[in-house]
């Protein structure tokens, strides 16, 4: 036997035979391992973040807490993940798992698996986490819609989704996702069922990846408006149920299921680097993840002293979070109709966001006039007035022109068109 030694974390039911066997091999030096038992996924995360080098983590496939985020925590710490008795129905490669072991296994099989997938303790610190096998190359485009409270962000997102969904060729290929902390799109669509929503979608990605058909079984059809709707959090505090890697996988699945995804997000982008708080970063997970990946970001404000001030503050926050000016589309909602009033708003906004060197960072804003018939359209759940979304949609399409289009991709990569449920109902399969 060679002189290589591995530090191995174990996570399984305490009575699992292989769990006890590994402990005996380690204690008697029958196998070249230092074995550390973990009674819970939380304990495993604590040990992975302790700074000590670990070669591998052996996890029973039915261990509580075995999900995409636990695997990512291990890989980020340079620790290979080996699943014992893997279930055939799960795509372990997509989850990021390095290898598998079937019970019963002997010491030579264990050492062989460690030699193939893990690094001995002397060099474990140098291990670089490898990315999971990538999926297909097809990817839709993401448009984020955000703004200060009361600016009309959600109705602007609805109008944008409706206009884009009614474009020729976009039927069934536009999704409006409610990713705000205070989700209100269910109310604005008179959705009588509040499930399924983003929580169910993210939870389904903890242990795997969803098909297009399964994804569309968790969204609603808005009827005449033409787009599909993913409902948001049922309560503000439900953000605590979302995990980073699972949410990122969810966002990726949505973009592989739709040509256009319009995400309504909260205008709060603070993270750990700004506040020193991991809790703040987790609370703002959806907003931060969306603006990082968005092909265009629509920022909605309102006319007037307070409205322009709040809009400028949101724009500065986005710029501080590395959103390039060319991705920004500024919208002034409930605008005055007179050209001089609009010019005043444009000048005031430009002055408030202009950097110290005096350079222009934004193009001119898009103006949406107040519509008295908007409230009636929302109340009756009919199409919104066309004028609300037309200008914003045209500007968004212009910004997306430089992004890869579906026509540029190989045949066969277009997502399958699967009809979702109607508002107020969803398929039994999704439940």
C-alpha positions in Angstrom: 0.0 0.0 0.0 1.3 3.5 -0.8 1.7 6.3 1.7 -1.1 8.5 0.4 -3.7 9.4 3.0 -7.1 11.0 2.6 -9.2 13.0 5.0 -12.8 11.9 4.3 -16.0 13.4 5.6 -19.0 11.0 5.9 -22.7 11.9 5.8 -25.3 9.2 6.1 -27.7 7.5 8.5 -25.7 6.6 11.6 -26.8 2.9 11.3 -25.7 2.6 7.7 -23.4 -0.4 7.4 -20.8 1.3 5.2 -20.7 4.3 7.6 -19.6 2.1 10.5 -17.3 0.1 8.3 -15.3 3.2 7.2 -14.9 4.2 10.9 -13.5 0.8 11.7 -11.1 0.9 8.7 -9.9 4.4 9.8 -9.4 3.4 13.5 -7.5 0.2 12.7 -5.5 1.8 9.9 -6.8 -0.8 7.5 -7.4 1.9 5.0 -5.3 5.1 4.5 -8.0 7.5 5.6 -8.9 9.9 8.4 -12.7 9.5 8.7 -14.8 12.3 10.1 -18.5 11.5 10.8 -21.1 14.2 10.2 -24.5 13.8 11.7 -26.2 16.5 9.5 -25.6 18.5 6.4 -25.2 21.6 8.5 -22.3 20.0 10.4 -20.8 19.0 7.0 -21.0 22.6 5.8 -19.3 23.9 9.0 -16.4 21.4 8.6 -16.0 22.3 4.9 -15.8 26.0 5.8 -13.4 25.4 8.8 -10.3 25.9 6.6 -9.1 22.3 7.1 -8.3 20.4 3.9 -10.6 17.5 3.1 -10.0 15.1 0.3 -13.5 13.8 -0.2 -17.0 13.6 1.2 -18.9 10.3 1.1 -22.6 10.8 1.2 -25.4 8.3 1.3 -27.9 9.0 -1.5 -30.8 9.3 0.9 -28.9 11.5 3.4 -31.0 14.5 4.5 -29.6 17.7 3.0 -27.9 16.2 0.0 -28.6 18.8 -2.7 -27.0 21.0 -5.2 -25.9 23.6 -2.6 -24.2 21.1 -0.3 -22.3 19.6 -3.3 -21.3 23.2 -4.4 -20.1 23.9 -0.8 -17.9 20.8 -1.0 -16.5 21.6 -4.4 -15.8 25.2 -3.5 -13.7 23.9 -0.6 -11.8 21.6 -3.0 -13.5 18.5 -1.7 -14.7 15.8 -4.1 -18.2 14.4 -3.5 -18.8 10.6 -3.8 -22.3 9.3 -3.5 -22.8 5.9 -2.0 -25.6 3.7 -3.4 -26.7 6.3 -5.9 -30.3 6.4 -7.1 -30.6 5.7 -10.8 -33.3 8.4 -11.4 -31.0 11.3 -10.4 -28.5 13.0 -12.7 -25.5 13.0 -10.4 -23.2 14.6 -12.9 -25.4 17.6 -13.3 -25.5 17.9 -9.6 -21.7 18.2 -9.5 -21.0 14.8 -7.9 -17.5 13.5 -8.7 -18.1 9.8 -8.4 -20.2 7.0 -7.0 -19.7 3.8 -4.9 -22.1 0.9 -4.7 -22.4 -1.2 -1.5 -21.0 -3.4 -0.4 -17.6 -2.2 -1.3 -14.2 -3.3 0.1 -11.1 -1.3 1.0 -9.5 -1.6 -2.4 -12.6 -0.2 -4.1 -12.7 2.7 -1.7 -9.0 3.5 -2.3 -9.5 3.2 -6.0 -12.4 5.7 -5.9 -10.4 8.1 -3.8 -7.4 7.9 -6.2 -9.7 8.6 -9.1 -11.7 11.4 -7.8 -10.0 12.9 -4.7 -6.7 14.4 -3.7 -4.5 13.2 -0.8 -4.5 15.4 2.2 -1.0 16.7 1.5 -2.2 18.3 -1.7 -5.9 18.7 -1.0 -5.5 22.5 -0.6 -4.5 22.8 -4.2 -7.6 21.0 -5.6 -9.6 23.2 -8.0 -13.3 22.6 -8.2 -14.3 21.5 -11.6 -17.5 22.7 -13.3 -20.3 20.2 -13.8 -20.8 19.0 -17.4 -22.4 21.8 -19.3 -25.9 21.5 -20.8 -26.9 22.4 -24.3 -25.9 25.7 -25.8 -29.4 27.1 -26.3 -30.3 29.9 -24.0 -33.1 32.5 -24.0 -32.7 36.1 -23.1 -33.3 37.7 -19.7 -34.8 41.1 -19.1 -34.9 42.5 -15.5 -37.5 45.1 -14.5 -36.9 47.0 -11.3 -37.4 50.3 -9.6 -38.3 52.1 -6.4 -41.5 51.2 -4.6 -44.7 52.6 -6.1 -43.1 53.4 -9.5 -45.2 50.9 -11.4 -42.5 48.3 -11.8 -44.8 45.3 -11.9 -47.3 46.8 -14.3 -44.5 47.9 -16.6 -43.1 44.3 -16.5 -46.6 43.0 -17.4 -47.0 45.4 -20.2 -43.5 44.5 -21.6 -44.3 40.8 -21.4 -47.6 41.3 -23.1 -46.2 43.3 -26.0 -43.3 40.9 -26.5 -45.5 37.8 -26.3 -47.9 39.2 -29.0 -45.0 39.6 -31.4 -45.1 37.2 -34.3 -43.3 34.0 -33.4 -43.2 34.6 -29.7 -46.4 32.7 -28.9 -45.9 30.6 -25.8 -42.2 31.6 -25.6 -42.4 34.6 -23.1 -42.3 34.1 -19.3 -43.0 36.8 -16.7 -41.4 35.7 -13.4 -42.2 37.3 -10.1 -38.9 37.4 -8.3 -39.6 40.3 -6.0 -39.4 39.9 -2.2 -42.9 41.4 -1.9 -44.4 39.5 -4.8 -47.6 41.1 -6.1 -48.1 39.6 -9.6 -50.4 37.0 -8.3 -52.7 39.8 -7.1 -52.4 41.8 -10.3 -53.3 38.7 -12.3 -56.2 37.6 -10.0 -54.4 34.3 -9.5 -56.7 32.5 -7.1 -54.1 29.7 -6.5 -50.8 30.8 -5.0 -49.0 27.6 -5.8 -47.0 26.5 -7.6 -44.5 29.3 -7.6 -40.8 30.1 -7.4 -40.5 28.2 -4.1 -41.6 24.9 -5.7 -39.5 25.6 -8.8 -36.3 26.2 -6.7 -37.1 23.2 -4.4 -37.3 20.9 -7.5 -33.8 22.0 -8.5 -32.2 21.1 -5.2 -31.6 17.5 -6.3 -31.6 17.7 -10.1 -32.7 19.6 -13.2 -36.2 19.9 -14.7 -37.3 19.2 -18.2 -39.1 21.8 -20.3 -42.4 20.0 -19.8 -42.0 19.8 -16.0 -41.0 23.5 -15.9 -44.1 24.6 -17.8 -46.3 22.6 -15.5 -45.3 25.0 -12.7 -46.3 28.2 -14.5 -49.7 29.7 -15.5 -51.2 30.8 -18.8 -52.4 34.4 -18.8 -54.8 33.8 -21.7 -55.3 36.8 -24.0 -52.1 38.5 -22.7 -50.1 35.8 -24.4 -47.3 35.2 -21.8 -46.8 32.6 -19.1 -46.5 33.6 -15.4 -44.3 32.2 -12.6 -45.7 33.2 -9.3 -43.5 34.6 -6.6 -42.9 34.2 -2.9 -46.1 33.9 -0.8 -44.6 35.8 2.1 -41.6 38.2 2.3 -39.8 35.9 4.8 -39.9 32.9 2.4 -36.6 34.1 0.9 -35.0 32.0 3.7 -36.1 28.8 1.8 -34.1 29.7 -1.3 -30.6 28.4 -1.8 -28.1 30.1 -4.1 -27.1 27.2 -6.4 -30.6 25.9 -6.6 -31.9 29.3 -7.6 -29.2 29.7 -10.2 -30.1 26.3 -11.6 -33.7 27.4 -11.7 -32.9 30.6 -13.6 -30.9 28.6 -16.1 -33.8 26.2 -16.6 -36.2 29.0 -17.3 -33.8 30.5 -19.9 -33.6 27.1 -21.6 -37.4 26.8 -21.6 -38.4 30.2 -22.9 -37.1 32.6 -25.6 -37.6 35.6 -23.3 -37.8 35.8 -19.5 -39.0 39.1 -17.9 -38.1 39.1 -14.2 -39.8 41.5 -11.8 -37.2 42.1 -9.1 -36.8 44.2 -5.9 -34.5 47.2 -6.2 -32.2 46.0 -3.4 -28.8 44.7 -4.5 -26.7 44.9 -1.4 -24.6 41.8 -0.6 -21.9 40.6 1.8 -19.2 42.9 0.4 -21.3 46.0 1.0 -22.8 45.1 4.4 -20.6 42.3 5.8 -23.7 40.2 6.2 -24.4 36.8 4.6 -28.0 37.1 5.6 -28.4 40.3 3.5 -26.7 38.6 0.5 -29.1 35.7 0.8 -32.2 38.0 1.1 -31.2 39.7 -2.1 -30.2 36.5 -3.9 -32.9 36.8 -6.6 -32.2 40.4 -7.5 -28.4 40.1 -7.5 -28.5 36.9 -9.5 -30.9 38.4 -12.1 -29.0 41.6 -12.7 -25.8 39.7 -13.1 -27.2 37.6 -15.9 -29.7 40.0 -17.4 -29.2 41.0 -21.1 -31.1 44.2 -20.4 -32.3 45.9 -17.2 -35.4 48.1 -17.3 -35.4 50.7 -14.4 -38.7 52.3 -13.7 -39.3 55.6 -12.0 -41.9 58.3 -11.9 -42.2 62.0 -12.9 -41.5 64.6 -10.2 -39.0 65.6 -7.7 -39.2 62.5 -5.5 -39.7 60.1 -8.4 -36.6 61.3 -10.3 -34.5 61.3 -7.1 -35.5 57.7 -6.3 -34.9 56.6 -9.9 -31.4 58.1 -9.9 -30.5 56.3 -6.7 -31.6 53.0 -8.1 -29.6 53.6 -11.3 -26.5 54.4 -9.2 -27.0 51.2 -7.2 -27.1 49.2 -10.4 -24.0 50.8 -11.8 -22.2 50.1 -8.5 -23.2 46.4 -8.9 -21.4 46.3 -12.3 -24.4 46.7 -14.6 -23.0 48.3 -17.7 -24.8 51.5 -18.9 -25.5 49.9 -22.3 -27.7 47.3 -20.5 -29.8 49.9 -18.8 -33.2 51.1 -20.1 -34.6 54.0 -18.1 -38.3 54.4 -17.9 -40.2 57.4 -16.5 -43.7 56.2 -15.7 -46.8 58.4 -15.3 -45.0 61.1 -17.3 -46.3 64.5 -18.3 -47.2 64.7 -22.0 -45.7 68.2 -22.6 -42.2 68.0 -24.3 -40.7 70.7 -22.0 -41.7 68.7 -18.9 -40.1 65.5 -20.3 -37.0 67.4 -21.2 -36.7 68.7 -17.6 -37.0 65.2 -16.2 -34.3 64.0 -18.7 -31.9 66.7 -17.7 -32.5 66.3 -14.0 -31.9 62.5 -14.2 -28.8 62.9 -16.3 -27.3 65.4 -13.8 -28.1 63.1 -10.8 -26.4 60.0 -12.3 -23.5 61.8 -14.1 -20.1 60.8 -12.6 -17.5 63.3 -11.4 -15.7 63.4 -14.7 -18.9 64.7 -16.4 -19.2 61.8 -18.8 -22.7 60.8 -20.0 -23.5 57.3 -18.8 -27.1 56.8 -19.9 -29.1 57.2 -23.1 -32.4 59.2 -22.9 -35.3 57.7 -20.9 -38.4 56.1 -22.3 -41.6 57.9 -21.2 -45.0 56.3 -20.4 -47.9 58.6 -20.0 -50.6 57.9 -17.3 -53.5 55.8 -18.5 -56.8 56.0 -16.7 -58.0 52.7 -18.2 -55.1 50.7 -16.7 -56.8 50.1 -13.4 -59.9 48.7 -15.2 -57.8 46.4 -17.3 -56.1 45.0 -14.2 -59.4 44.6 -12.4 -61.0 42.8 -15.3 -57.9 40.7 -16.1 -58.0 41.8 -19.8 -55.1 43.0 -22.0 -53.3 46.1 -20.8 -53.4 49.2 -23.0 -50.9 48.7 -25.9 -49.3 52.1 -25.5 -47.9 51.2 -22.1 -45.6 48.5 -23.3 -44.9 49.4 -27.0 -42.1 52.0 -26.5 -40.3 49.9 -23.7 -40.5 46.8 -25.8 -39.1 48.5 -28.9 -36.2 49.8 -26.8 -35.6 46.4 -25.2 -35.6 44.7 -28.6 -33.1 47.2 -29.9 -30.8 46.5 -26.9 -31.1 42.7 -27.5 -30.2 42.9 -31.1 -26.5 42.3 -30.4 -27.3 39.2 -28.3 -27.2 35.7 -29.9 -30.6 35.0 -31.5 -32.3 31.6 -31.8 -31.8 31.9 -35.6 -28.0 31.7 -35.1 -28.1 28.4 -33.2 -28.2 24.9 -34.6 -31.5 23.3 -35.5 -32.9 21.1 -32.7 -32.0 23.3 -29.8 -35.2 25.3 -29.6 -37.2 24.4 -26.4 -40.3 22.4 -26.8 -43.6 24.3 -26.7 -45.7 22.8 -23.9 -48.9 24.5 -22.7 -49.0 25.5 -19.0 -52.1 25.5 -16.9 -54.5 28.4 -16.9 -54.6 31.1 -14.2 -56.3 29.7 -11.2 -55.5 26.0 -11.9 -52.5 23.8 -12.6 -51.8 20.3 -13.6 -52.0 17.4 -11.1 -48.6 16.2 -12.4 -47.0 19.3 -11.1 -48.2 18.6 -7.6 
